[in-house]
């Protein structure tokens, strides 16, 4: 498949954190379960979390409530909410362009849908 599967990983990570605080593996599992075409892996999710933390979009704390080693919990910050809004605007614009592409492609193919 052509394209960059990780381009919007930070947007999806922020979206999961907008629902509630989560730890990294939980974010990955949610994305893999809920996205129709998830191509994210743990490295991509943790890379996005580290960058989002550096940029002040997420905060973290250690959860010691369960047995076993503590889990690093991530939560959305006010800056992260603004970043999520920016991602939303960007993705809406890209979706409009992709809708144009699909419509034009279908017209070129005579209305045949290859999906």
C-alpha positions in Angstrom: 0.0 0.0 0.0 1.2 3.5 -0.9 1.1 6.1 1.8 2.4 6.9 5.2 0.4 4.9 7.8 1.8 6.8 10.8 1.1 10.3 9.6 -1.9 10.7 11.9 -0.9 8.5 14.8 -0.7 11.5 17.2 -4.2 12.6 16.2 -5.6 9.2 17.0 -3.6 9.0 20.3 -5.0 12.4 21.3 -8.5 11.3 20.3 -8.3 8.2 22.6 -7.0 10.3 25.4 -9.9 12.8 24.9 -12.2 10.0 26.0 -10.2 9.3 29.2 -6.7 8.8 30.5 -5.0 5.6 29.3 -1.7 3.9 29.2 0.2 3.3 26.0 -0.7 -0.4 25.3 -4.3 0.4 26.0 -4.3 3.1 23.4 -2.8 0.7 20.8 -5.3 -2.0 21.7 -8.2 0.5 21.4 -7.0 1.7 18.0 -6.5 -1.8 16.7 -10.0 -2.8 17.9 -11.9 0.3 16.8 -10.3 1.5 13.6 -11.5 -0.2 10.3 -7.9 -0.2 8.9 -5.4 0.1 11.8 -1.7 -0.2 10.7 -0.3 1.2 14.0 2.2 -0.7 16.1 3.5 -0.1 19.6 6.6 1.7 18.4 4.4 4.3 16.5 2.1 4.8 19.5 4.9 5.3 22.0 6.9 7.5 19.6 3.8 9.7 19.3 3.2 9.7 23.1 6.8 10.8 23.7 6.6 13.6 21.2 3.2 14.7 22.5 4.6 14.7 26.1 7.6 16.8 24.9 5.2 19.3 23.3 3.0 19.5 26.4 0.0 17.9 24.8 -0.2 15.1 27.3 0.7 14.7 30.9 1.7 11.5 32.6 1.6 9.9 35.9 2.3 6.4 37.3 -0.6 4.1 38.2 0.2 1.8 41.1 -3.4 0.6 41.6 -3.0 -2.8 40.0 -0.6 -5.6 41.0 2.6 -5.8 39.0 4.7 -3.0 37.7 3.2 0.5 37.7 1.8 1.7 34.4 2.6 5.1 32.9 -0.8 6.8 32.4 -1.3 9.6 29.9 -3.9 12.3 30.0 -4.9 15.1 27.6 -3.8 18.6 28.5 -5.4 21.9 27.4 -2.6 22.2 24.8 -3.5 18.7 23.7 -7.1 19.7 23.3 -6.0 22.6 21.0 -3.8 20.2 19.0 -6.6 17.7 18.7 -8.8 20.6 17.3 -6.1 21.4 14.8 -5.8 17.7 13.7 -9.6 17.7 13.3 -9.5 20.7 10.9 -6.6 19.2 9.0 -8.2 15.7 8.7 -11.5 17.3 7.5 -9.7 19.2 4.8 -7.8 16.0 3.7 -11.0 14.1 3.7 -12.6 16.6 1.4 -9.7 16.2 -1.0 -9.9 12.4 -0.7 -13.6 12.5 -1.4 -12.9 14.5 -4.5 -10.3 11.9 -5.6 -12.7 9.0 -5.1 -15.5 10.7 -6.9 -13.3 11.7 -9.8 -11.7 8.2 -9.9 -15.2 6.6 -10.0 -16.2 8.9 -12.9 -13.1 7.9 -14.8 -13.8 4.2 -14.2 -17.3 4.7 -15.4 -18.9 4.5 -12.0 -17.4 1.1 -11.2 -16.4 0.6 -7.6 -13.3 -1.6 -7.1 -13.7 -1.8 -3.3 
